[in-house]
Amino acid sequence: MSGKLLAISVLIIILCIFTGVCLALITGFITVYDGDGNDIDLSDIMPGDMIIIHDTGIIGIIVPGYWDHNTMYIGNGTMIEAVAEGVVYSDVNIVKNASEALLLRVSASDDDKRRVIDFAKMQIGKPYNTYWIDKHIYADSYYCSEICWAAYYDASDGAVNIDGDEPWWYFNAVAPSEMVDSSLTTEIAHGY
């Protein structure tokens, strides 16, 4: 991210610390999967895997780091994600509309992954969290990377913390780029 874009991102986040309104307004008009399309191979996807995407328009300017959004695959062609409408089920193939997508596998036991999915399912219907400056395991609302992080953290009693080493501009939040950089995730497929 260029210095100018980083400065703009930090300024917007700081303003939203005090208002929260600007993110609520911005996220209400975002189409997450509005890119040029990609060729990601999802044939090896497994429940508990995460899909991280790049090039989601204005989100790419606001969210620090290269990656803009992430989801969690729960099986049967379905993923859970936090978008402007809240925490929802989505068809996994929608990620192919993004300009770039990355399939990540998290180092966790099968039992943990079952608990991860159960945790995420219990959050369906909760609103979108527009305050991206912090993260909570148990919350009334979630942003995209927060729900994935919280599900793994809760299911493993804190042993699987996929929040990477935080640069200062993430505050106490968890961003999609941090999950890509986590030592607990492995790239399975990459679509451009």
C-alpha positions as CSV (number, residue, x, y, z in Angstrom):
1,M,0.0,0.0,0.0
2,S,1.4,3.4,-0.9
3,G,2.1,5.9,1.7
4,K,-0.7,8.1,0.5
5,L,-3.3,5.3,0.6
6,L,-2.0,4.3,4.0
7,A,-2.4,7.8,5.3
8,I,-6.0,8.0,3.9
9,S,-6.8,4.6,5.5
10,V,-5.5,5.7,8.9
11,L,-7.3,9.0,8.7
12,I,-10.6,7.4,7.9
13,I,-10.2,4.8,10.7
14,I,-9.3,7.6,13.2
15,L,-12.4,9.5,12.2
16,C,-14.5,6.4,12.6
17,I,-13.2,5.8,16.0
18,F,-15.1,8.9,17.1
19,T,-18.1,8.6,14.8
20,G,-18.6,5.0,13.5
21,V,-21.1,6.7,11.2
22,C,-18.8,7.0,8.2
23,L,-18.1,3.3,8.1
24,A,-21.8,2.5,8.5
25,L,-22.5,4.8,5.5
26,I,-19.7,3.5,3.4
27,T,-20.3,-0.2,4.1
28,G,-24.0,0.2,3.2
29,F,-23.0,1.0,-0.4
30,I,-20.3,-1.7,-0.9
31,T,-20.6,-4.6,-3.3
32,V,-17.9,-6.9,-1.9
33,Y,-17.5,-9.2,-5.0
34,D,-17.3,-6.5,-7.7
35,G,-14.0,-7.3,-9.4
36,D,-12.7,-8.5,-12.7
37,G,-13.2,-12.2,-11.7
38,N,-10.6,-14.8,-10.9
39,D,-9.8,-18.5,-11.6
40,I,-9.5,-19.8,-8.1
41,D,-9.6,-23.6,-7.9
42,L,-12.0,-24.6,-5.0
43,S,-11.8,-28.3,-5.6
44,D,-9.6,-28.9,-2.5
45,I,-11.7,-26.6,-0.2
46,M,-12.6,-28.1,3.2
47,P,-14.9,-27.0,6.0
48,G,-13.1,-24.4,8.2
49,D,-11.0,-23.1,5.3
50,M,-11.0,-19.3,4.7
51,I,-11.2,-17.4,1.5
52,I,-9.5,-14.0,1.4
53,I,-10.2,-11.6,-1.5
54,H,-8.6,-8.5,-3.0
55,D,-10.1,-5.6,-5.0
56,T,-13.3,-4.7,-3.4
57,G,-13.4,-1.1,-4.4
58,I,-13.5,1.4,-1.6
59,I,-12.9,-1.3,1.0
60,G,-9.4,-1.7,-0.5
61,I,-8.7,1.9,0.3
62,I,-10.1,1.8,3.8
63,V,-8.8,-1.6,5.0
64,P,-5.0,-1.5,5.6
65,G,-3.1,-4.3,3.8
66,Y,-3.4,-5.9,0.4
67,W,-6.3,-8.2,1.2
68,D,-9.8,-6.7,1.7
69,H,-12.3,-9.3,2.9
70,N,-12.5,-12.8,4.1
71,T,-15.0,-15.6,4.6
72,M,-15.2,-19.0,6.1
73,Y,-16.3,-22.2,4.2
74,I,-18.6,-24.4,6.2
75,G,-19.3,-27.2,3.6
76,N,-21.9,-28.0,0.9
77,G,-20.9,-25.0,-1.2
78,T,-21.7,-22.6,1.6
79,M,-19.7,-20.0,3.4
80,I,-20.3,-17.6,6.3
81,E,-19.3,-14.0,6.1
82,A,-19.9,-10.7,7.6
83,V,-21.0,-8.1,5.0
84,A,-23.1,-4.9,5.1
85,E,-26.3,-7.0,5.6
86,G,-24.7,-8.7,8.6
87,V,-23.5,-12.2,9.3
88,V,-24.9,-14.3,6.5
89,Y,-24.7,-17.6,4.5
90,S,-23.4,-17.1,1.0
91,D,-22.7,-19.4,-2.0
92,V,-18.9,-20.1,-2.1
93,N,-18.7,-19.5,-5.9
94,I,-19.4,-15.8,-5.4
95,V,-15.7,-15.4,-4.5
96,K,-14.9,-16.0,-8.2
97,N,-16.3,-12.6,-8.9
98,A,-13.5,-10.8,-7.0
99,S,-10.4,-9.8,-8.9
100,E,-8.2,-12.1,-6.7
101,A,-8.9,-14.8,-4.2
102,L,-6.8,-16.9,-1.8
103,L,-7.9,-20.1,-0.2
104,L,-6.3,-20.6,3.2
105,R,-6.3,-23.6,5.5
106,V,-5.9,-23.1,9.2
107,S,-3.8,-25.4,11.3
108,A,-6.4,-26.7,13.7
109,S,-7.8,-30.1,14.7
110,D,-10.9,-31.5,13.0
111,D,-12.7,-31.2,16.4
112,D,-11.7,-27.5,16.6
113,K,-12.9,-26.9,13.0
114,R,-16.3,-28.4,13.8
115,R,-16.6,-26.1,16.8
116,V,-15.4,-23.2,14.6
117,I,-18.3,-23.8,12.2
118,D,-20.8,-24.2,15.0
119,F,-19.6,-20.9,16.6
120,A,-19.9,-19.1,13.2
121,K,-23.4,-20.5,12.6
122,M,-24.6,-19.2,15.9
123,Q,-23.7,-15.7,14.7
124,I,-25.9,-15.7,11.7
125,G,-28.2,-12.8,11.6
126,K,-26.1,-10.5,13.8
127,P,-25.4,-7.1,12.4
128,Y,-22.2,-5.9,10.7
129,N,-19.7,-4.3,13.1
130,T,-18.7,-1.0,11.6
131,Y,-16.1,-0.3,14.3
132,W,-13.0,-1.9,12.8
133,I,-10.6,-0.8,15.5
134,D,-11.1,-3.6,17.9
135,K,-12.0,-7.3,18.0
136,H,-14.1,-9.3,20.4
137,I,-14.7,-13.1,20.7
138,Y,-18.3,-12.7,21.9
139,A,-19.9,-9.7,20.3
140,D,-23.3,-8.4,19.3
141,S,-21.9,-7.7,15.8
142,Y,-19.0,-8.8,13.6
143,Y,-16.8,-7.5,10.7
144,C,-15.5,-10.1,8.2
145,S,-12.2,-11.0,9.7
146,E,-13.4,-10.6,13.3
147,I,-15.9,-13.5,13.0
148,C,-13.3,-15.8,11.5
149,W,-10.8,-14.9,14.1
150,A,-13.3,-15.2,17.0
151,A,-14.6,-18.6,15.8
152,Y,-11.0,-20.1,15.8
153,Y,-10.0,-18.4,19.0
154,D,-13.2,-19.6,20.8
155,A,-13.1,-23.2,19.4
156,S,-9.5,-23.7,20.4
157,D,-9.6,-21.9,23.8
158,G,-7.1,-19.4,22.5
159,A,-4.6,-21.8,21.0
160,V,-5.4,-20.9,17.4
161,N,-5.0,-17.2,17.2
162,I,-4.9,-16.3,13.4
163,D,-4.4,-12.7,14.1
164,G,-0.8,-12.1,12.9
165,D,1.7,-9.6,14.4
166,E,-0.2,-6.4,14.3
167,P,1.3,-3.3,12.7
168,W,0.2,-0.2,14.6
169,W,-2.3,0.9,12.0
170,Y,-4.5,-2.2,12.7
171,F,-5.0,-0.9,16.3
172,N,-6.4,-3.9,18.2
173,A,-8.4,-5.1,15.2
174,V,-7.8,-8.2,13.0
175,A,-7.4,-7.6,9.3
176,P,-7.6,-10.1,6.4
177,S,-3.9,-9.5,5.5
178,E,-3.0,-10.5,9.0
179,M,-4.7,-13.9,8.5
180,V,-2.7,-14.4,5.3
181,D,0.5,-13.6,7.2
182,S,-0.3,-15.9,10.2
183,S,2.0,-18.8,10.8
184,L,-1.2,-20.8,11.4
185,T,-2.5,-20.5,7.9
186,T,-1.3,-22.2,4.6
187,E,-2.2,-21.2,1.1
188,I,-4.1,-23.9,-0.7
189,A,-5.1,-22.1,-3.9
190,H,-4.7,-18.6,-5.4
191,G,-6.9,-17.2,-8.2
192,Y,-6.1,-14.2,-10.3
